[in-house]
């Protein structure tokens, strides 16, 4: 145990120290939380292809954390966003078109996926706030935006795989 953070500061990967309340640390924490959510989702029974996809995404998120811990570092490029989009498009092609909004839920894996999506959106907002005053790779912002889209589609895909319908929002109930 180093105890160097007892004063409210933490070390970055480049050796500098910053306050634990800094936007960079907040964004790092939210990426970590998102990664943990995906780890919980991966603990569920999932199709092998989904397990493999989520594992790769977890590695990407760890790389994004590396970018944040060493300002100016670039580890996740546009190619990773294109990779996400290809998976998103392939999954979406197997689903019926949406005619209504859906509520988070359905099968347990789908519900966990929806939860991960909301954490992803929060991490994205945090990264956007950081980018307003510090250097953040545009590819990182795009990756998180596309990841939240993929997690939405993945939740629907998981419901379909579980033979569980999506829960449609009822307007005038």
C-alpha positions as CSV (number, residue, x, y, z in Angstrom):
1,X,0.0,0.0,0.0
2,X,1.6,3.3,-1.1
3,X,-0.7,5.7,0.9
4,X,0.3,8.5,-1.5
5,X,-3.3,9.4,-2.1
6,X,-4.2,10.2,1.5
7,X,-3.8,13.9,0.7
8,X,-6.6,13.7,-2.0
9,X,-4.3,13.4,-4.9
10,X,-3.5,10.6,-7.3
11,X,-0.8,9.8,-9.7
12,X,-1.2,9.7,-13.5
13,X,0.7,7.3,-15.7
14,X,3.2,10.0,-16.7
15,X,4.2,10.5,-13.1
16,X,2.3,13.8,-12.5
17,X,-0.1,14.1,-9.6
18,X,-3.6,15.6,-9.7
19,X,-6.5,15.9,-7.4
20,X,-8.9,13.0,-7.1
21,X,-11.7,15.4,-7.9
22,X,-10.2,16.3,-11.3
23,X,-12.3,15.8,-14.4
24,X,-9.6,13.4,-15.8
25,X,-9.9,11.2,-12.7
26,X,-13.7,11.4,-12.8
27,X,-13.6,10.2,-16.5
28,X,-11.2,7.4,-15.6
29,X,-13.4,6.3,-12.8
30,X,-16.5,6.2,-15.0
31,X,-14.6,4.2,-17.6
32,X,-13.6,1.8,-14.9
33,X,-17.2,1.5,-13.7
34,X,-18.3,0.8,-17.3
35,X,-15.7,-1.9,-17.6
36,X,-16.8,-3.4,-14.4
37,X,-20.5,-3.4,-15.6
38,X,-19.3,-5.3,-18.7
39,X,-17.5,-7.7,-16.5
40,X,-20.7,-8.4,-14.6
41,X,-22.6,-8.9,-17.9
42,X,-19.9,-11.3,-19.1
43,X,-20.5,-13.4,-16.0
44,X,-24.0,-14.1,-17.4
45,X,-24.7,-17.0,-19.8
46,X,-24.1,-15.4,-23.2
47,X,-23.6,-16.5,-26.7
48,X,-19.9,-17.1,-27.4
49,X,-19.9,-14.3,-30.0
50,X,-21.2,-11.8,-27.4
51,X,-18.7,-12.9,-24.8
52,X,-15.9,-12.4,-27.3
53,X,-17.2,-9.0,-28.3
54,X,-17.5,-7.8,-24.7
55,X,-14.0,-9.0,-23.9
56,X,-12.6,-7.0,-26.8
57,X,-14.6,-4.0,-25.7
58,X,-13.2,-4.3,-22.1
59,X,-9.7,-4.2,-23.6
60,X,-10.6,-1.1,-25.6
61,X,-11.9,0.6,-22.4
62,X,-8.7,-0.3,-20.6
63,X,-6.8,1.3,-23.5
64,X,-9.0,4.4,-23.2
65,X,-8.2,4.6,-19.6
66,X,-4.5,4.4,-20.6
67,X,-5.1,7.4,-22.8
68,X,-6.6,9.4,-20.0
69,X,-3.9,8.4,-17.5
70,X,-1.1,9.6,-19.8
71,X,-2.3,12.9,-21.3
72,X,-1.6,13.1,-25.0
73,X,-1.4,9.3,-25.4
74,X,-3.4,7.7,-28.2
75,X,-4.3,4.1,-28.0
76,X,-7.8,3.8,-29.5
77,X,-8.1,4.8,-33.1
78,X,-10.9,5.3,-35.5
79,X,-10.5,1.7,-36.6
80,X,-11.9,0.5,-33.2
81,X,-15.0,2.6,-33.8
82,X,-15.4,1.1,-37.2
83,X,-15.1,-2.3,-35.7
84,X,-17.9,-1.4,-33.2
85,X,-20.1,-0.2,-36.0
86,X,-19.6,-3.4,-38.0
87,X,-20.8,-5.4,-35.0
88,X,-23.7,-3.0,-34.3
89,X,-24.8,-3.2,-37.9
90,X,-24.6,-7.0,-38.0
91,X,-26.7,-7.4,-34.8
92,X,-29.2,-4.7,-35.8
93,X,-29.8,-6.5,-39.1
94,X,-31.2,-9.5,-37.1
95,X,-33.7,-7.4,-35.1
96,X,-37.1,-6.2,-36.1
97,X,-37.3,-2.4,-36.6
98,X,-38.3,-0.4,-33.5
99,X,-41.7,1.2,-33.7
100,X,-41.8,2.4,-30.1
101,X,-39.3,3.3,-27.4
102,X,-38.3,0.4,-25.2
103,X,-37.8,0.3,-21.5
104,X,-34.6,-1.2,-20.0
105,X,-35.2,-4.8,-19.1
106,X,-36.3,-8.1,-20.4
107,X,-33.8,-10.8,-19.7
108,X,-31.2,-10.3,-17.0
109,X,-28.3,-10.0,-19.5
110,X,-30.3,-7.4,-21.5
111,X,-31.1,-5.5,-18.3
112,X,-27.4,-5.5,-17.4
113,X,-26.6,-4.4,-20.9
114,X,-29.0,-1.4,-20.5
115,X,-27.3,-0.5,-17.2
116,X,-23.9,-0.6,-18.9
117,X,-25.3,1.6,-21.6
118,X,-26.3,4.3,-19.1
119,X,-22.9,4.1,-17.5
120,X,-21.3,4.5,-20.9
121,X,-23.3,7.6,-21.6
122,X,-22.2,9.1,-18.3
123,X,-18.6,8.2,-19.1
124,X,-19.0,9.9,-22.5
125,X,-20.5,13.1,-20.8
126,X,-17.5,13.1,-18.5
127,X,-15.1,12.8,-21.3
128,X,-16.8,15.6,-23.2
129,X,-16.5,17.9,-20.1
130,X,-12.8,17.0,-19.9
131,X,-12.3,17.7,-23.6
132,X,-13.6,21.3,-23.2
133,X,-10.5,22.2,-21.3
134,X,-7.9,19.5,-22.0
135,X,-6.6,17.3,-24.8
136,X,-8.9,14.3,-25.5
137,X,-8.7,12.3,-28.7
138,X,-11.8,12.8,-30.9
139,X,-11.6,9.1,-31.5
140,X,-12.2,8.4,-27.8
141,X,-15.3,10.5,-27.8
142,X,-16.6,8.8,-30.9
143,X,-15.8,5.3,-29.6
144,X,-17.9,5.9,-26.4
145,X,-20.8,7.4,-28.4
146,X,-20.9,4.4,-30.7
147,X,-20.4,2.0,-27.8
148,X,-23.6,3.3,-26.1
149,X,-25.4,2.6,-29.4
150,X,-24.0,-0.9,-29.6
151,X,-25.0,-1.6,-26.0
152,X,-28.6,-0.6,-26.8
153,X,-28.7,-2.9,-29.8
154,X,-26.9,-5.7,-27.9
155,X,-29.6,-5.5,-25.2
156,X,-32.3,-6.1,-27.8
157,X,-30.1,-8.8,-29.4
158,X,-29.8,-10.5,-26.0
159,X,-33.5,-10.4,-25.4
160,X,-34.1,-12.0,-28.7
161,X,-31.5,-14.7,-28.0
162,X,-33.4,-15.4,-24.7
163,X,-36.7,-15.4,-26.5
164,X,-37.7,-12.5,-24.3
165,X,-39.6,-9.6,-25.9
166,X,-38.4,-6.0,-25.4
167,X,-40.6,-4.0,-23.1
168,X,-42.3,-1.4,-25.1
169,X,-43.0,2.0,-23.6
170,X,-46.8,2.6,-23.4
171,X,-47.8,6.1,-24.1
172,X,-51.2,6.7,-22.7
173,X,-51.3,3.9,-20.2
